[in-house]
């Protein structure tokens, strides 16, 4: 019989029954905290010395890696572990929220929460795309889900939990082709005339005349406005997490008794170590743009300069130093800001148009091209990392420029042939 306190047991323990093998058990981390997801590593052999040796080796590997490969880890357990261990420390909070939604709503239901991780096949990866498209979601959404799945399974293969990454044998879904509703030059001028008497005209003029993103405009501070606009911060709403304890087991509540992390007395923001941010109020933060090309400074010229000067003269200061705030002095919520834009679009262009606030950047790019601004300068103004991206923002619906080009071609073809001229 094994010595006292040694975690190696004879199976079966009853000595009156035929001997089968010696067994040791190692408790492994439980990523969900739920009893049904309890994880163990079993070591079995008919030789007790072999079990003892392997037990020592596996414990040492557990100490170094923090976990051990098992054949019983479920899809739900793995993706919960991957989100917290791999994704959260590396990606921006808004990106992590998108990952989490995609994992919980698409990937886990499609693969099966109780499916063993090592049983995922390329056919199941392909099925994920079909399941997403069947819900009426876009091919682009399915493509994003595929990349998240592939990244997670790559990590699982790296940890030795699966022998290979089945997503590598499946071609990612194609990105859906979308037709954006972009304002023409005449429509942009109509919009400028429509907002002349509105109290929020400076807000919308700034987007149209600078190609600044929503967060960059509503996060603009007066101390970054001079003869230039310093677009080095953006306002975002970030998700706050519970800080009162571990995630509760299914059917129970968090220790603080609240459902959402923002209501937790010990709420916290979990971000990558290099994430630069400043807290304003509640869940609203000023954050740095996601790429170095987004940190840009553009000249402030008329008519925007005059518009902002008039805005400053008629708008009371707020404690956050923001250029654009609500009437009560609080920061503009990003979602509310987009809703106000949609209301403005309906009032100017009617219900048939669907011009998104972010797509105003496309209109600005069109106007810059039409004004003859060099492409490398346009790239710097709008904050693109490559010229290819800038060209992609250029609208293909500028009928005025197309008509001019076709008329030039017609004039060329209408010229008499050289022989006719000589005759």
Secondary structure, 3 states (H helix, E strand, C coil): CCCCCCCEEEECCCCCCCCCEEEEEEEECCCCCCHHHCEEEEEEECCHHHHHHHHHHHHHHHHHHCCCCCCCCEHHHHHHHHHHHHHHHHCCHHHHHHHHHHHHHHHHHHHCCCCEHHHCCHHHHHHHHHHHHHCCCCHHHHHHHHHHHHHHHHHHHHCCCCCCCHHHHCCCCCCCCCCCCCCCHHHHHHHHHHCCCCCCHHHHHHHHHHCCCHHHHHCCEHHHECCEEEECCEEEECCCECCCCCCCCCCCCCCCCCCCHHHCCCCECCCCCCCCEEEEECCEEEECCCCHHHCEEEECCCCHHHHHHHHHHHCCCCCCCECCECCCCCECCHHHHHHHHHHHHHHHHCCCCCCCCCCHHHHHHHHHHHCCCCHHHHHHHHCCCCHHHHHHHCCCCCHHHHHHHHHHHHHHHHCCCHHHHHC
